[in-house]
Amino acid sequence: MINEPIIRNPWENVYWFSRMLINSDMYAGIGKESKTMRNIAVSIYTVINSAEFKKENSFTQFEILTKIIKNVLLDRKRKNTAKYRAIQRLLDDLLQKIETTKDFEILALTCDKIIIPINQALRKIPNDDTIFVESIAKALLDTKGIKGLADIIVTLDDIGSKGCMAYERSEIVRAFGILHKEINQFLKEDEMNIVLTAFSQEFERRVGQKRKGRAGRGIENITGIILNYFGIRTTQAPEHFTTGLEIDKWVKTRDGWTIGISCKRTLRERWKQAYTTDLDLLNRHKIRELWHVIAFDKDLSDDKITEIGSHRAILYLPDESPRLKRALEHPGMKGYVRPMTRFIDDLKELI
């Protein structure tokens, strides 16, 4: 169970219920199933508002609501499975936090007004930034061509990220406004503030997870857009080839070997961990070379260039880069770096 400070206001449970319902590691992430969340909310609302229920004593009311939650959560779930056990654990931990009928109402509101709206908003937010960059990419490439490739990579990355984040903003503003209007009708100011901040915190946490996944796909999409623009056909990664290398696209050369390609702002901090690939592994999968188009190269030390290059990698750096000029004049590094304007011509020559 998630550890949290002492609850001084029962509405604080809105946040903790949200976290528990979405927690995939401990509780199977059942909150992502909006239909189940709707069933919980409707069942609680319907029973609590019924005349017959109001006639029962508090103990009986608690028992009825407990059985309803149990039936909804475990309905049609196969026993003795990992998911069943996780949901049973969720049920047990939820009931530890529920002491009164009011707590069940708070759980219903959490499902109905927090979890479901966030699920709906996340589905509307793009999984990648392709929608924002494709037309802009063509315009930039038409205008600047290969000479502006470094600027284009950075610009497209910025546009894609900002476009998706603007979409995130529009969704949270819309959902926040709806929630505020609804709960303002029946909650006190302090209770309303607790619910609204719980919503905002949970929305940002979940959209942040989606943002991380989108960041990697965004650069991969930019690489694909650039290659497509210049008529470079890509292929699948070599079969059964698994490595920490961050390669966006693969291109087959005319001799049957493959080149791995990535376009990046910088070479990330994980570069050394990734570049432990055995050269025999590259040979076994017929990987000719690994090409990295790097927009910013100030953090590329001589040692880093040499280490990367020794693992059959080529770094394409901005033509005007002092780092490129120095490396090209160095006998130990000149074979590992090339001007960025040669990238497409070098590739076409091999395919």
C-alpha positions as CSV (number, residue, x, y, z in Angstrom):
1,M,0.0,0.0,0.0
2,I,1.2,3.5,-0.8
3,N,2.5,5.3,2.3
4,E,1.0,8.8,2.9
5,P,0.7,11.3,5.7
6,I,-2.2,11.4,8.2
7,I,-5.4,12.3,6.4
8,R,-6.9,15.4,8.1
9,N,-9.7,15.9,5.6
10,P,-11.6,12.9,4.0
11,W,-11.5,14.6,0.6
12,E,-7.7,14.1,0.6
13,N,-8.6,10.5,-0.3
14,V,-9.4,11.7,-3.8
15,Y,-5.7,11.9,-4.5
16,W,-4.8,8.6,-2.8
17,F,-7.7,6.8,-4.4
18,S,-6.6,8.1,-7.8
19,R,-3.0,6.9,-7.3
20,M,-4.1,3.5,-6.1
21,L,-6.6,2.9,-9.0
22,I,-3.9,3.8,-11.6
23,N,-1.0,2.0,-9.9
24,S,0.0,-0.8,-12.3
25,D,2.8,-2.3,-10.3
26,M,0.7,-3.0,-7.2
27,Y,-2.9,-2.9,-8.3
28,A,-3.0,-3.9,-12.0
29,G,-3.9,-0.3,-13.1
30,I,-7.6,-1.1,-13.1
31,G,-8.3,2.7,-13.2
32,K,-7.4,2.8,-16.9
33,E,-10.6,0.8,-17.6
34,S,-13.1,3.6,-17.8
35,K,-16.0,1.2,-18.0
36,T,-15.1,-0.3,-14.6
37,M,-14.7,3.2,-13.1
38,R,-18.1,4.2,-14.4
39,N,-19.6,1.0,-13.0
40,I,-18.2,1.8,-9.6
41,A,-19.4,5.4,-9.6
42,V,-22.9,4.6,-10.9
43,S,-23.4,1.6,-8.5
44,I,-22.4,3.7,-5.5
45,Y,-24.5,6.7,-6.5
46,T,-27.6,4.6,-7.3
47,V,-27.5,2.6,-4.0
48,I,-26.8,5.6,-1.8
49,N,-29.6,7.6,-3.2
50,S,-32.2,4.8,-3.0
51,A,-34.9,5.0,-0.4
52,E,-34.4,1.5,0.8
53,F,-30.7,2.0,1.4
54,K,-31.4,5.1,3.6
55,K,-33.5,3.0,5.9
56,E,-30.6,0.7,6.8
57,N,-28.3,1.3,9.7
58,S,-24.7,2.4,9.0
59,F,-23.2,-1.0,9.5
60,T,-25.5,-2.6,6.9
61,Q,-24.9,0.3,4.5
62,F,-21.2,-0.2,4.8
63,E,-21.6,-4.0,4.1
64,I,-23.7,-3.4,1.1
65,L,-21.4,-0.9,-0.5
66,T,-18.4,-3.0,0.3
67,K,-19.9,-6.0,-1.6
68,I,-20.8,-3.7,-4.5
69,I,-17.2,-2.6,-4.9
70,K,-15.9,-6.1,-4.6
71,N,-18.4,-7.4,-7.2
72,V,-17.6,-4.6,-9.7
73,L,-13.8,-4.9,-9.3
74,L,-13.6,-8.7,-9.4
75,D,-16.4,-9.3,-11.9
76,R,-15.4,-11.7,-14.7
77,K,-11.8,-11.8,-13.4
78,R,-10.2,-15.2,-13.5
79,K,-9.2,-16.4,-10.0
80,N,-5.7,-17.4,-9.2
81,T,-4.2,-15.0,-11.8
82,A,-1.7,-12.2,-11.1
83,K,-4.3,-9.6,-12.1
84,Y,-7.0,-11.1,-9.8
85,R,-4.6,-11.1,-6.9
86,A,-3.5,-7.5,-7.6
87,I,-7.2,-6.3,-7.7
88,Q,-7.9,-8.2,-4.5
89,R,-5.0,-6.3,-2.9
90,L,-6.4,-3.1,-4.3
91,L,-9.8,-3.9,-2.8
92,D,-8.2,-4.7,0.6
93,D,-6.2,-1.5,0.7
94,L,-9.1,0.7,-0.5
95,L,-11.3,-0.6,2.3
96,Q,-8.6,0.2,4.8
97,K,-9.1,3.9,3.9
98,I,-12.9,3.7,3.8
99,E,-14.6,4.1,7.1
100,T,-17.9,5.8,6.4
101,T,-20.6,6.0,3.7
102,K,-19.1,9.4,2.8
103,D,-15.8,7.7,1.9
104,F,-17.7,5.6,-0.6
105,E,-19.1,8.8,-2.1
106,I,-15.6,10.2,-2.4
107,L,-14.5,7.0,-4.1
108,A,-17.4,7.4,-6.6
109,L,-16.5,11.0,-7.3
110,T,-12.8,10.0,-7.8
111,C,-13.8,7.4,-10.4
112,D,-16.4,9.7,-12.1
113,K,-14.8,13.1,-12.0
114,I,-11.0,12.4,-11.8
115,I,-10.1,9.1,-13.3
116,I,-12.5,8.9,-16.3
117,P,-11.9,12.5,-17.4
118,I,-8.1,12.0,-17.3
119,N,-8.4,8.8,-19.2
120,Q,-10.5,10.6,-21.9
121,A,-8.1,13.5,-22.1
122,L,-5.0,11.3,-22.5
123,R,-6.6,9.5,-25.4
124,K,-7.0,12.8,-27.2
125,I,-3.4,13.9,-26.6
126,P,-1.2,12.7,-29.6
127,N,1.1,9.7,-29.0
128,D,3.7,11.3,-31.2
129,D,4.3,14.7,-32.7
130,T,4.1,13.7,-36.4
131,I,0.8,15.6,-36.8
132,F,2.6,18.8,-36.0
133,V,5.9,18.4,-37.9
134,E,5.2,16.8,-41.3
135,S,4.1,19.8,-43.3
136,I,6.5,22.1,-41.5
137,A,9.4,19.7,-42.1
138,K,8.8,19.7,-45.9
139,A,8.7,23.5,-46.0
140,L,12.0,23.7,-44.0
141,L,13.7,21.1,-46.2
142,D,12.4,22.8,-49.4
143,T,13.8,26.0,-48.2
144,K,17.1,25.0,-46.4
145,G,17.8,21.6,-47.9
146,I,20.6,19.5,-46.5
147,K,22.7,22.5,-45.5
148,G,20.2,23.4,-42.8
149,L,19.8,19.9,-41.4
150,A,21.1,20.7,-38.0
151,D,18.7,23.7,-37.6
152,I,15.9,21.6,-39.0
153,I,16.4,18.8,-36.5
154,V,16.3,21.2,-33.6
155,T,13.4,23.2,-35.0
156,L,11.2,20.1,-35.7
157,D,12.0,18.7,-32.3
158,D,10.9,22.0,-30.7
159,I,7.8,22.3,-32.8
160,G,6.7,18.8,-32.1
161,S,7.2,19.1,-28.4
162,K,5.5,22.4,-28.1
163,G,2.6,21.3,-30.3
164,C,1.9,18.3,-28.1
165,M,2.3,20.3,-24.9
166,A,-0.1,22.9,-26.2
167,Y,-2.5,20.0,-26.8
168,E,-2.0,18.9,-23.2
169,R,-2.7,22.4,-21.9
170,S,-5.9,22.7,-23.9
171,E,-7.1,19.3,-22.4
172,I,-6.3,20.1,-18.8
173,V,-7.9,23.6,-19.1
174,R,-11.1,22.0,-20.5
175,A,-11.3,19.2,-18.0
176,F,-10.3,21.4,-15.1
177,G,-13.0,23.9,-16.0
178,I,-15.7,21.2,-16.2
179,L,-14.6,19.7,-12.9
180,H,-14.6,23.1,-11.2
181,K,-18.1,24.0,-12.4
182,E,-19.5,20.6,-11.2
183,I,-18.0,20.4,-7.7
184,N,-18.5,24.1,-7.0
185,Q,-22.2,23.3,-6.6
186,F,-21.8,21.1,-3.6
187,L,-18.3,21.3,-2.1
188,K,-16.9,23.8,0.4
189,E,-14.0,25.9,-0.8
190,D,-11.3,23.9,1.1
191,E,-12.8,20.6,-0.1
192,M,-13.0,21.9,-3.7
193,N,-9.3,23.0,-3.6
194,I,-8.3,19.6,-2.4
195,V,-10.2,17.9,-5.3
196,L,-8.9,20.3,-7.9
197,T,-5.3,20.0,-6.9
198,A,-5.6,16.2,-6.8
199,F,-6.9,16.3,-10.3
200,S,-4.1,18.6,-11.5
201,Q,-1.4,16.6,-9.8
202,E,-2.6,13.2,-11.2
203,F,-3.2,14.7,-14.7
204,E,0.4,16.0,-14.8
205,R,1.8,12.8,-13.5
206,R,0.1,10.7,-16.1
207,V,0.6,13.0,-19.0
208,G,4.3,13.3,-18.0
209,Q,4.6,9.5,-18.5
210,K,3.1,9.9,-21.9
211,R,5.4,12.8,-22.7
212,K,8.5,10.7,-22.0
213,G,7.4,8.0,-24.4
214,R,6.6,10.6,-27.0
215,A,10.0,12.2,-26.8
216,G,11.8,9.2,-28.1
217,R,9.3,8.6,-30.9
218,G,9.4,12.3,-31.8
219,I,13.1,12.1,-32.8
220,E,12.5,8.8,-34.6
221,N,9.7,10.4,-36.6
222,I,11.9,13.3,-37.5
223,T,14.6,10.9,-38.8
224,G,12.0,9.1,-40.9
225,I,10.6,12.4,-42.3
226,I,14.1,13.5,-43.4
227,L,14.9,10.2,-45.0
228,N,11.6,10.1,-46.8
229,Y,12.1,13.6,-48.1
230,F,15.3,12.6,-49.8
231,G,13.8,9.3,-51.1
232,I,15.7,7.0,-48.8
233,R,13.8,3.8,-48.1
234,T,14.1,2.4,-44.6
235,T,13.8,-1.2,-43.5
236,Q,13.3,-3.2,-40.3
237,A,16.0,-3.6,-37.7
238,P,18.1,-6.8,-38.2
239,E,16.2,-9.8,-36.9
240,H,17.0,-10.7,-33.3
241,F,19.3,-7.8,-32.9
242,T,18.9,-6.3,-29.4
243,T,21.1,-3.6,-28.0
244,G,21.0,-0.4,-25.9
245,L,21.9,1.6,-29.1
246,E,19.4,4.3,-29.8
247,I,18.9,3.8,-33.5
248,D,15.9,5.5,-35.1
249,K,15.9,4.0,-38.6
250,W,17.7,1.3,-40.6
251,V,18.7,1.5,-44.3
252,K,19.8,-1.5,-46.4
253,T,22.9,-0.9,-48.6
254,R,23.3,-2.4,-52.1
255,D,25.7,-5.1,-50.8
256,G,23.1,-6.5,-48.4
257,W,24.4,-4.9,-45.2
258,T,22.6,-2.4,-43.1
259,I,23.3,1.1,-41.7
260,G,21.7,2.2,-38.5
261,I,20.7,5.9,-38.5
262,S,19.7,8.4,-35.8
263,C,19.2,12.2,-35.8
264,K,19.7,13.8,-32.4
265,R,20.2,17.2,-30.7
266,T,23.1,15.7,-28.7
267,L,24.6,12.4,-28.0
268,R,22.8,11.4,-24.8
269,E,24.6,10.7,-21.5
270,R,23.9,6.9,-22.0
271,W,26.3,6.8,-24.9
272,K,29.0,4.9,-23.1
273,Q,26.6,2.3,-21.8
274,A,25.2,1.8,-25.2
275,Y,28.5,1.6,-27.0
276,T,29.6,-1.6,-25.5
277,T,28.4,-3.5,-28.5
278,D,30.7,-6.2,-29.7
279,L,31.9,-5.7,-33.2
280,D,31.3,-9.4,-33.8
281,L,27.7,-8.8,-33.0
282,L,27.5,-6.1,-35.7
283,N,29.2,-8.5,-38.2
284,R,26.8,-11.3,-37.3
285,H,23.8,-9.1,-38.1
286,K,25.5,-7.6,-41.1
287,I,25.5,-4.1,-39.7
288,R,27.9,-2.0,-41.8
289,E,28.0,1.2,-39.6
290,L,26.0,3.3,-37.2
291,W,25.5,6.9,-38.3
292,H,24.5,9.7,-35.9
293,V,23.5,13.1,-37.1
294,I,24.2,15.4,-34.2
295,A,22.9,19.0,-34.1
296,F,24.9,20.1,-31.0
297,D,28.4,18.7,-30.5
298,K,30.0,20.8,-27.8
299,D,30.0,17.9,-25.3
300,L,31.9,15.6,-27.8
301,S,35.3,15.2,-26.3
302,D,38.2,13.6,-28.2
303,D,37.9,10.5,-26.0
304,K,34.2,10.3,-26.7
305,I,34.6,10.6,-30.5
306,T,37.4,8.0,-30.5
307,E,35.4,5.6,-28.3
308,I,32.3,5.8,-30.4
309,G,34.2,5.6,-33.7
310,S,36.0,2.5,-32.5
311,H,32.6,0.8,-32.4
312,R,31.9,1.4,-36.1
313,A,30.0,4.6,-35.7
314,I,30.2,7.8,-37.9
315,L,29.3,11.2,-36.4
316,Y,27.8,13.8,-38.9
317,L,28.4,17.2,-37.3
318,P,27.4,20.7,-38.5
319,D,29.8,21.9,-41.2
320,E,30.8,25.0,-39.4
321,S,31.5,23.2,-36.1
322,P,35.0,23.8,-34.7
323,R,34.8,20.3,-33.2
324,L,34.3,18.9,-36.7
325,K,37.3,20.8,-38.0
326,R,39.5,19.7,-35.2
327,A,38.5,16.1,-35.6
328,L,39.1,16.1,-39.3
329,E,42.6,17.3,-38.8
330,H,43.3,14.7,-36.2
331,P,44.8,11.4,-37.5
332,G,43.0,9.3,-34.9
333,M,39.5,10.9,-35.3
334,K,39.2,12.0,-38.9
335,G,37.7,8.6,-39.9
336,Y,34.9,8.9,-37.4
337,V,33.4,12.3,-38.3
338,R,32.0,13.9,-41.5
339,P,30.3,17.2,-42.4
340,M,26.5,17.0,-42.1
341,T,26.0,18.2,-45.7
342,R,27.5,14.9,-46.9
343,F,25.0,12.8,-45.0
344,I,22.4,12.2,-47.7
345,D,25.0,11.9,-50.5
346,D,27.0,9.4,-48.5
347,L,23.9,7.4,-47.9
348,K,22.7,7.4,-51.5
349,E,26.2,6.3,-52.7
350,L,25.8,3.2,-50.6
351,I,22.3,2.3,-51.5
